[in-house]
Amino acid sequence: MSSDTPFKPIRRQLLKAGAAVGATGLGCLVGGGAWAAGSDKPEKEEVKVGFIPLTDCASVVMASVLGFDKKYGIKIVPSKESSWASVRDKLVNGELDAAHVLYGLVYGVHLGVGGPKKDMAVLMNLNHNGQAITLSKKIADKGAVDGTSLAKLMATDKREYSFAQTFPTGTHAMWLYYWLAAHGVNPFKDAKIITVPPPQMVANMRVGNMDGFCVGEPWGHRAIVDGVGITAATTQDIWRDHPEKVLGTSAEWVKKYPNTARALTAAILDAGRWIDASLSNKQKMAETIADKSYVNTSVDVINQRILGRYQNGLGKTWDDPNYMKFFNDGSVNFPYLSDGMWFLTQQKRWGLLKSEPDYLAVATQINQIGVYTDAAAMAKVSVPKSPMRSTKLMDGTVWDGKNPKAYADSFKIKA
């Protein structure tokens, strides 16, 4: 279903699916109205938000640093975490109120895949684009510089090849598997897959623990600066304007603190809008998050790709219009149901989900469209007409959420 599809049919499907989206949220999505009547005061004024040292934690950090949170009556306390598994555990046990987190991690926990089962919630999408697949300099020297040449090398050199992702159900795993499969490589039959936390990727490649990895910036660029890897593909090459990190929490937390959830979402919307507003703001953001309290790297490693200035480590440079975006006039942040459903199709494709989920029902339970729409109204951000969108991926397949089972079953290479 394309982004301009009328909302009425989807509304019927949502209600049929037992949607967790309230009537107020649905009404706002259609008409862009005001948030619910009554006290809007946040129930919880201090909000602990976890993050992993990655460029795309920026809107969470800047919402706190620049005081966008105060505007909505809360104080965001950013909490630096060591791994996605740690983020998962702290969201589940309540140590964190919310987190900058992998889209597919939230969905996996909700379904009991990749950790304990708990009802989860996605409040908003934090960014589009800006991840990369890196191949080691060692295999680049043997001619593996992109998907085609990597597949050719793997076919002739029969040793075991290792590739790293950051979490089994997460975005980086799905981008890596999709990219390998599009070039004829079955990630599970033809290679060894390992899990490595984002900040440890470059060090692990340096000592030869993997032949390639998929991770968020700035670690793809850092591998080039350190001379240990080359960029074989960006994730926007796989899916232009793909969903990436989300603001995730538990369904229990949203139910207990609905006004706080809305205020938190509005504050981070404001921060994303601020980042995307100018080059000087992007530069200030890079200077802020480069600090050891956040990403702990040099400003230059962050700011080049934030501005769309890419190099592949082999002498090629280019300006990419589809660099990491945090707002893009609000198109980044809406928690499209079809985005969440896509991750379910890939988790099914690779055998992470053993049975067929009710794709629409699960996405509707998790993605808090009502909360987001209310927050968008507070922040004066427009929302799309439909909770579904259509896109064409790198192999020519079109994802629109219409028939998720057929889509998941359509791939020649799968588990």
N, C-alpha and C positions, 0 to 999 in steps of 0.2 A: 504494500500500500504506500503510495507516494506521500510526500510531506504535505501536499495540498488536498489530501482526501478529506471529505467532510467528516466531522467527529461523530455524528449520530450512530452509524453502524458500530463503531468501536465502543461507544458508550453501552450499547446493548450487550456487546461481547464482555465488557468489563463487569457489568452487573451479573451476567450469566456465570462468569468465572468466579463470582464471590469476591469481588474486588475489595481491597482494603482501602481504596480511595473513597473518601467521604463524598456525600452529595454536594457539599460546599465546594470541594476541590474540582469536581466535574463541572459544576456551574461556572466556576472561575475560568476553567480551561476554555469553555465555549465563549464566554462573554468578557473575560478579563476583568471581572468585578473586584470588589473589595474583599478583604479577609473577614472572617467570621466576627459577628458582634460580640461584645463582652470585653473583659480585661485582656489586653495583649501583653501584660507584664510577664517577662520570662519567669518561670517557676524556679529556675536554677540560674544564678547569675554568673558563677564561675564554671567554665566549660573546658574540660581537659581534652585536647584533640591531638591524637597521635599522628606522627608522620615519619616517613623513611627519608634519609638524605638523598633526595632527587630534586631536579629542577621543578618538577610539577607539584611539589609541596608549596610552591610560592604563594598561591592565593590564601592558603591557610595562615602562613607566616605573616604575610603583609596585612591581612585583616587584623592581626594582633598588633604588629609593630606600628601601623599607621592609625590605629584606633577606630577602624570601621566598626569594630565590635561594640564600642561604647555607645555609638549612635542607636543601637538596638537594645541597649540595656544589659549587655553581657560582657564578660571578660574572657577572651579565649586564652588558654594556657597551652601553648604548643609543647608536645612531649616527644622528644627524639627517641625513636625505637630502633632496635638492632636488626630486626628481620620481619618479614611478613608473617611468619608464624607467631612471633611475639605480638604483633598487632592483632592478629586473629584471636589469640588467647585473652588479651586484655579487653577486647571488645566483648567477647563472650562472658567474661567474669565481671565486667563492669568497672575495671580499673580505668579504662578510657571511656569518656562519654561518646566520642565519635573519632573518626580517623580519616586521613588521606590514605586511601586503600585501593587495592586492585579490584576492578569490577567483578571479575570472575571469582575472587576469593569470597566476596560477600554472598554470591549465588551458591558457591560450594558449601559454605557453612549452613546456609538456609536449608540445603538438601542433605546435609550430613556427609558431604564429600570433602575430603581434605581437612578433616577436623571434626570437632564435636558439632552436633546438630543444634541449631538455635535459630529461631525466627529472626530475620535480619531486615535491614532497611537501607535503601539508597536515597539520600536526600537530594543530591544533585550530581551532575557530572562536573569534574574540576577542570579538565583540559582535553583538547584534541591533539593528536599527532605527537611528534617529538621523541619517539623511541627509535632504536636502531638495532640492526643485526650486525655484529662484529665478527670477522674471521681473524684468526691469529696471523701474525706476520709470517710465521713459519710456513703455513700452507698457502698464503698469498704468494710467497716466493716460489712455490711449486705450481702456480697458475690459478689457484682457487681465489678469485676476486669477486665473484657474483654467484648467483644460484646455479646457473648453467655450468660454469666451470668447476664449481664445487662438486656437483653431481658427477661430472666427468672424472674428476680426480678420485672420488670415492669409489667409482666403478672399476678403476684400474688399480688403485692402491688398496688392497684388501684388509688393511689393518682396521681396528676398531676406532671409529671417530666419536668424540665426545662433544656434546653441546649443552650449554647451561641456560636454564631459565630461572626465574626468581621465586616461583611458587606453582605447584602442580596445576591448580585450576585458574591461575591468574592470566592477565593479559599477555605478558611476555611469553609464556608457554604457548598460548594460542597463536600469537604472531609467528613465533619460531616454527611451530608445527605446520601452520598454513603455508608458510614460505617454502619450507623444505619439501612438503608434499606437492606444491605447485611445480617444483622442479624434478619430480619423480622420486624423491627420497622419502621413504617411510621412516618417520622419526623414531619409532619404537622397534622396527625390525632391522633397519639399516644403520642404526647409531645407538650410542649410549646417552641417555638424558640424565643430567644431574641438576640439583637445585642449589643455588648459591645466592646469598643476600646481595642486593645491588652494590653497596660500597666495596664488596670483596671481589667483584668480578675481575677488575683489572689486575689485581695482585695474583689471582688464581691463573689468569691467562699468562702472566709473566713467567710463572714457574711451570707452565705446560700442562695444567690440569684440564684444559679444554681446548678444542679446535675452534669453537665459536660460541657466542652467547647473544642473547637478546635481553636488553635492559633499557631503562629510561636514561635520559641525559641527566647529568653531564658525563656519565661513565663511558658512553660510546666515543665521545670526543676525547675524553681523558686517555683512552687506549691508544688513540692516534698520537696525541701529544707525547705520550710516554714511549712511543715507538714499538708497541707490542701487538697492535691490531690495525685492521683496516675496516672501513664501513662498506659492507657488501650491499646493504639495502636499508632504507629508512622504513619505518612502519607506515608512514603516509604513502609510500610506494605500494604497500599491500592494500590499504584501505584509506583513501583520502578523507580527512576529517573524521577519523575513527574515534570512538569513545576510548577513554584511557582510565585515569584514576577517578574515583568517585569520593564523595563525602559519605562515608558509611557509618552505620550505628546498628543497634538492635531494635527490633520492632517494639520491644518492651520499653526501651528508653523513649522512643517517639510517643508512645501512648502515655507515658508518665509525665513527659515534659514537652507537650506539643508547642507551646509558645516559645520555649527555648530552642526547639528544633527549627522553628520558622525564623527566629532571630539569627541563629547561627548561619542558616542558609543565606539570608539576606546580606549579612555582613561579608560573607565570602563572595557573594555575587558582586558586591561593591568593590572588593579587592581585585577580583578578576577584571572588572571593567577598568579599574585604575591601571593595572599592569598593561593592558592592551591599548591604552589611550595614546601613548607616545613612546618614542625611542628613549627619551630621557627617563621615563618611568621604568622601562625595561632595564636600563642600565642601573638605576637605583635599586631595583629588585635584585639584579645579579650581585651587586655589591653587598646587599643585605644578606642574602641566603648563602653566599660563599663563606660566610663566617663559620668558625668551627662549631658554633652552637647549632648550626643547621646542616648544610651540605659538606662543609669542610674541604673546600678545594679553591683553586684560584678563580678570580673573577673572569679571566679570559676563557677558561675552560667552559664556563657557563654561558657567557654573553654572545659568543659567536653564533651558536645554533639557535639561541633565543631570537636572534635577528634574522634568521634564515640564511646565514652564511655558512655553507657546508664545504668540507674537504673530505676526501675519502682515504687520505693517508698514502695515496699513490700518485699524487700530483694533480688530481682532478679537483677543481673547485666549482661550485655553482651556487646560485641564489635560489632558494626553495621558497615559493610563495606559501607552501603548506607546512610552515614551521609550527612549533608548539603555540597554541592559542588558549587563552584562559577565559575569554568572553566572546569576542567576535560578534558584537551586537546582540548577545544573548543566545546565539545559536549553539554555543558550546555546552551550555549548562543544563538545558532541559533534559530530564531523565527519561528519554524515549523508551517505551516498552520494547520496541523492536531491537534496540541496542542490547538490552539485557537478554532477550530471547536468542540473539545471535550467539552469545557465549554459551547458552544452554545447548545450541545445535552443535557447537564444537566440542563441548564436554561429552555429549552423546557420541559424536563421531569418533573420539579417541578412547572411548570405553570408560571414561571417568564416571559417567552415569550409566548404570547397568540396565535401567528401564527407561521407557519413553516418558518424559515429564509432560505435564499439561503446560506447554510453553507460555501461553498467554496468562493463565491463572497465576503461575509462579512470578512472572514479571510484574503483574499487577499487585501481587501481595508485597513484593519487595520495593519497587520504585514508587516513592511517595509523591505522586503527582499533585495531590491535594496540598500537601505541605509546601512543595516547590512553588506552586501557582500562587499561594498566599504570600510566600516570601518574595516572589517576583513582583507582585503588586506593591509590596512595601518598598522594594528597591526601584520601582518604576522600570521594570524590565518586561518586554513583551514576551508572550509565550506562543508557540506554534498552534496551528489549528488542529493538528492530529498528533497523537502520541506514537505514531509510526512514521518511519522514514525509509527511503529507498536508496540503495547505493550499489555501485558496481565494484567488485574487488579485482585484484591484480590478474586473476585467471579468467576474467570475463563473466564470472557468475554474478547474478544480481540477487541481493538480499533485500527483501521488503517485508518480511514477517508474515506473509500471506499463508504459506504452507510450510511451517518449520520442519515437520517430520520428513516431507519429501526432500527438502533442502539438505537436512542432515544425512539422509540416505543417499544423496546424489553423488557424493564424492567417490572417486575410484580408489583413492588411497585413504584408508581409515583403519581403525583398530580391528 
